[in-house]
Amino acid sequence: MRAFPRVVVAAVVALALAPASLSAQKSPVPRAAGGKPDLTGVWQGGSTIRGSWEEANRGVGVGGSGRDASAPVVLSSNDRPAGREGAPYQPWAAKKVLEAYNRRGIDDPTALCLPAGIPRTIMLGLFPQQIVQTPTQIIILYEYMNVFRVIPLNAKHPDDMESSYMGDSVAHWEGDTLVVDVTGFNDKTWLIGTGTFHTEALHVTERYTRVDKDQINYDVVMEDPNVLTKPWPFHSTLMLREGTRLREYPCAENNLDPGRYEKLLKDGVNFRRQQ
């Protein structure tokens, strides 16, 4: 067992500075048999710290081991109001996002144990994700909500695609970068922060670039002409966590959030207004 708890809705992810020796050591990019970068491994999203899971998460905040009070605190996706991230929402949509943030995210879809969607799932740093690469497809397993993606290479989206939480993904290589095209979403997830809603018109382009053994640069562009005024780019990183494995995540068991949120909505809460 790891030396720290995991929670359904994280307020913060405490990440510690790795030892200088770890920070300085960068190994070459591992290559698959065909010469492309091999993305295989267990990764932590939203972090820039090298080392094992325990070394990179020794802070005192939610998800930390409590070993290092000086460790930096990094906001989770639940604490990223769109207005502070430069999200190009249309005026009416920006107002709706702000209203959700002022409600403190009590209508977060993940509180109902629904999948977090793309790209939010990738950046939930409290939970590891595992990439399995083959010559014909990329498989990504996410501990959070026990969801997965099977991404065929050099393929087209199916004609009988149905709207879903994680969408439908196909990929191809552009040099050493894996480019993933994702479409076919439903409208029941948030993008990267509290209240960052979208419609079924959402189209996501992900770019995974492994820059060395320990780090993948994750660049994503979100497009939704129904709510956004232009494409919305966002950059994050995935860090290799050797020795870490995925665990079962039964979100619905003993989930008390829905009842608490219903009571808050019924009784009323003095929400803090943002200008």
C-alpha positions as CSV (number, residue, x, y, z in Angstrom):
1,M,0.0,0.0,0.0
2,R,1.1,3.6,-0.6
3,A,1.7,5.8,2.4
4,F,-1.0,8.3,1.5
5,P,-4.8,8.3,0.9
6,R,-6.6,9.0,-2.3
7,V,-9.8,11.0,-2.5
8,V,-12.6,11.3,-5.1
9,V,-12.5,15.0,-5.4
10,A,-9.1,16.4,-4.7
11,A,-8.6,20.0,-3.5
12,V,-4.9,20.0,-4.1
13,V,-2.1,17.7,-5.1
14,A,1.1,18.3,-3.1
15,L,4.2,17.6,-5.1
16,A,7.7,17.7,-3.6
17,L,11.0,18.8,-5.0
18,A,13.0,15.7,-6.0
19,P,16.6,15.3,-4.9
20,A,19.0,17.3,-7.0
21,S,20.6,14.1,-8.2
22,L,17.3,12.9,-9.6
23,S,16.6,16.2,-11.3
24,A,19.9,16.3,-13.0
25,Q,19.7,12.8,-14.4
26,K,18.0,12.5,-17.8
27,S,18.2,9.3,-19.7
28,P,17.6,8.9,-23.5
29,V,14.1,8.3,-24.8
30,P,13.4,4.5,-24.9
31,R,12.6,3.3,-28.4
32,A,10.2,0.6,-29.6
33,A,11.1,-2.0,-32.2
34,G,10.0,0.3,-35.1
35,G,12.2,3.2,-33.9
36,K,9.4,5.3,-32.4
37,P,9.5,6.5,-28.8
38,D,8.1,3.8,-26.5
39,L,5.5,5.4,-24.2
40,T,4.9,2.2,-22.2
41,G,5.0,2.7,-18.4
42,V,3.0,3.9,-15.4
43,W,2.7,7.7,-15.3
44,Q,1.6,10.5,-13.1
45,G,-0.2,13.5,-14.7
46,G,0.1,17.1,-13.7
47,S,3.6,16.7,-12.2
48,T,7.1,17.8,-13.2
49,I,8.9,16.0,-10.4
50,R,11.2,13.0,-11.2
51,G,11.5,9.9,-9.1
52,S,9.3,7.3,-7.6
53,W,5.7,7.9,-6.6
54,E,6.8,8.3,-3.0
55,E,9.7,10.6,-3.8
56,A,7.5,12.9,-5.9
57,N,4.6,13.0,-3.5
58,R,6.1,13.7,-0.1
59,G,4.2,16.9,0.6
60,V,1.7,17.5,3.4
61,G,-1.4,18.3,1.2
62,V,-4.0,16.0,-0.1
63,G,-2.4,13.0,-1.7
64,G,1.0,13.6,0.0
65,S,2.8,11.5,2.4
66,G,3.4,14.3,4.9
67,R,7.2,13.9,4.8
68,D,8.1,17.4,3.5
69,A,6.2,20.5,4.6
70,S,8.2,22.7,2.2
71,A,7.0,20.8,-0.9
72,P,5.2,22.9,-3.6
73,V,1.5,22.7,-3.9
74,V,0.0,22.2,-7.3
75,L,-3.7,22.8,-8.0
76,S,-5.8,19.9,-9.1
77,S,-8.2,20.1,-12.0
78,N,-11.0,20.8,-9.5
79,D,-9.3,24.1,-8.5
80,R,-8.7,25.6,-12.0
81,P,-11.5,28.1,-12.7
82,A,-11.6,28.6,-16.5
83,G,-11.3,32.4,-16.3
84,R,-7.9,32.1,-14.7
85,E,-6.6,29.7,-17.3
86,G,-7.4,31.9,-20.3
87,A,-10.2,29.7,-21.5
88,P,-11.8,31.3,-24.6
89,Y,-15.5,30.8,-23.6
90,Q,-18.2,32.8,-25.3
91,P,-19.6,35.4,-22.9
92,W,-22.8,33.5,-22.0
93,A,-20.8,30.3,-21.5
94,A,-18.1,32.0,-19.4
95,K,-20.9,33.2,-17.1
96,K,-22.1,29.6,-16.7
97,V,-18.6,28.4,-15.9
98,L,-18.3,31.1,-13.2
99,E,-21.6,30.1,-11.7
100,A,-20.4,26.6,-11.3
101,Y,-17.2,27.8,-9.7
102,N,-19.1,29.9,-7.3
103,R,-21.1,26.9,-6.3
104,R,-17.8,25.4,-5.3
105,G,-18.2,22.7,-7.9
106,I,-20.9,20.8,-6.0
107,D,-22.3,19.7,-9.3
108,D,-19.0,18.1,-10.4
109,P,-19.9,15.0,-12.6
110,T,-17.1,13.0,-10.9
111,A,-19.0,13.4,-7.6
112,L,-21.5,11.0,-9.1
113,C,-18.7,8.6,-10.0
114,L,-19.0,9.5,-13.7
115,P,-15.8,9.3,-15.8
116,A,-13.9,12.6,-15.9
117,G,-13.5,12.6,-19.7
118,I,-10.7,14.0,-21.9
119,P,-8.4,15.8,-21.1
120,R,-9.3,16.1,-17.4
121,T,-8.6,12.4,-16.7
122,I,-5.0,12.7,-17.9
123,M,-4.2,15.5,-15.5
124,L,-5.6,14.1,-12.3
125,G,-2.4,13.7,-10.5
126,L,-3.6,11.7,-7.5
127,F,-4.1,8.6,-9.6
128,P,-1.6,6.8,-11.9
129,Q,-2.2,5.9,-15.5
130,Q,-0.6,3.1,-17.5
131,I,0.3,3.2,-21.2
132,V,0.8,0.0,-23.1
133,Q,2.2,0.5,-26.6
134,T,2.1,-2.0,-29.5
135,P,2.9,-1.6,-33.2
136,T,-0.8,-1.3,-34.0
137,Q,-2.5,0.4,-31.0
138,I,-2.0,2.3,-27.8
139,I,-3.8,1.2,-24.7
140,I,-4.2,3.6,-21.8
141,L,-5.5,2.4,-18.4
142,Y,-6.6,4.9,-15.8
143,E,-6.9,4.0,-12.2
144,Y,-9.4,6.9,-11.7
145,M,-12.9,5.6,-12.3
146,N,-11.3,2.4,-13.8
147,V,-11.7,3.7,-17.4
148,F,-9.6,2.9,-20.4
149,R,-8.9,3.8,-24.0
150,V,-7.9,1.6,-26.9
151,I,-6.4,3.8,-29.5
152,P,-5.7,2.3,-33.0
153,L,-2.8,3.7,-35.0
154,N,-3.3,4.9,-38.6
155,A,-7.1,4.3,-38.5
156,K,-10.3,6.2,-38.9
157,H,-13.1,6.9,-36.5
158,P,-15.9,4.2,-36.9
159,D,-19.0,5.2,-38.8
160,D,-21.2,3.8,-35.9
161,M,-19.6,5.9,-33.2
162,E,-21.7,6.7,-30.2
163,S,-21.4,9.6,-27.8
164,S,-19.4,8.6,-24.7
165,Y,-17.5,10.1,-21.8
166,M,-14.1,9.3,-23.1
167,G,-14.9,9.8,-26.8
168,D,-13.4,7.8,-29.6
169,S,-9.7,8.0,-30.2
170,V,-7.4,7.3,-33.2
171,A,-3.7,8.1,-33.5
172,H,-0.8,8.5,-35.8
173,W,2.9,9.5,-35.4
174,E,4.3,12.8,-36.5
175,G,8.0,12.3,-36.1
176,D,8.5,11.4,-32.4
177,T,5.2,12.8,-31.3
178,L,2.0,10.6,-30.9
179,V,-0.9,12.7,-32.1
180,V,-4.4,11.5,-30.9
181,D,-7.6,12.7,-32.5
182,V,-10.6,12.4,-30.1
183,T,-14.2,13.0,-31.0
184,G,-17.6,11.5,-30.3
185,F,-18.1,12.9,-26.8
186,N,-21.2,13.3,-24.8
187,D,-21.7,16.6,-22.9
188,K,-21.5,15.3,-19.4
189,T,-17.9,16.0,-18.4
190,W,-15.7,19.0,-17.6
191,L,-12.6,19.8,-19.6
192,I,-9.8,20.9,-17.2
193,G,-11.3,22.8,-14.3
194,T,-14.4,23.5,-12.3
195,G,-17.4,24.1,-14.4
196,T,-15.5,23.9,-17.8
197,F,-18.4,22.4,-19.6
198,H,-18.7,21.6,-23.3
199,T,-21.1,20.2,-25.8
200,E,-21.2,17.1,-28.0
201,A,-19.4,19.1,-30.7
202,L,-16.1,18.9,-28.6
203,H,-13.1,17.9,-30.6
204,V,-9.8,17.2,-28.9
205,T,-6.3,16.8,-30.3
206,E,-3.7,15.4,-28.0
207,R,0.1,15.3,-28.6
208,Y,2.3,13.0,-26.5
209,T,6.1,13.8,-26.8
210,R,8.5,11.7,-24.7
211,V,11.4,14.0,-24.1
212,D,13.5,11.6,-22.0
213,K,13.0,8.4,-20.0
214,D,11.1,10.2,-17.2
215,Q,8.9,12.8,-18.9
216,I,6.2,13.0,-21.6
217,N,5.1,16.5,-22.6
218,Y,1.3,16.5,-23.0
219,D,-0.1,19.2,-25.2
220,V,-3.8,19.3,-25.9
221,V,-6.1,21.5,-28.0
222,M,-9.8,21.6,-27.3
223,E,-12.3,22.9,-29.9
224,D,-16.1,23.4,-29.4
225,P,-17.7,26.0,-31.6
226,N,-20.9,25.9,-29.5
227,V,-19.2,27.3,-26.4
228,L,-15.6,28.4,-27.3
229,T,-14.6,31.4,-29.5
230,K,-11.4,29.7,-30.7
231,P,-9.3,26.5,-30.0
232,W,-8.2,26.2,-26.4
233,P,-4.6,24.9,-26.0
234,F,-3.3,23.6,-22.7
235,H,0.1,22.1,-21.7
236,S,0.9,19.6,-19.0
237,T,3.4,16.8,-18.3
238,L,3.3,13.1,-17.4
239,M,6.1,11.8,-15.2
240,L,7.3,8.1,-15.1
241,R,6.6,6.4,-11.8
242,E,8.6,3.1,-11.9
243,G,7.5,0.6,-9.3
244,T,3.9,1.9,-9.2
245,R,1.0,-0.2,-10.3
246,L,-2.7,0.6,-10.8
247,R,-5.2,-0.4,-8.1
248,E,-9.0,-1.0,-8.2
249,Y,-11.0,2.1,-7.8
250,P,-14.7,1.4,-6.7
251,C,-15.9,5.0,-6.7
252,A,-19.6,4.2,-6.1
253,E,-19.0,2.2,-2.9
254,N,-19.8,4.3,0.1
255,N,-19.9,7.5,-2.0
256,L,-21.4,10.2,0.3
257,D,-21.0,13.1,-2.0
258,P,-24.4,13.0,-3.9
259,G,-26.4,13.2,-0.6
260,R,-24.3,16.0,0.7
261,Y,-24.5,18.0,-2.5
262,E,-28.3,17.5,-2.7
263,K,-28.6,18.9,0.9
264,L,-26.4,21.9,0.0
265,L,-28.6,22.7,-3.0
266,K,-31.8,22.2,-1.0
267,D,-30.8,24.3,2.1
268,G,-28.8,26.9,0.2
269,V,-25.2,28.0,0.6
270,N,-23.7,31.4,0.8
271,F,-21.4,31.0,-2.2
272,R,-18.5,33.4,-2.7
273,R,-19.0,35.5,-5.8
274,Q,-16.1,36.1,-8.2
275,Q,-15.8,39.3,-10.3
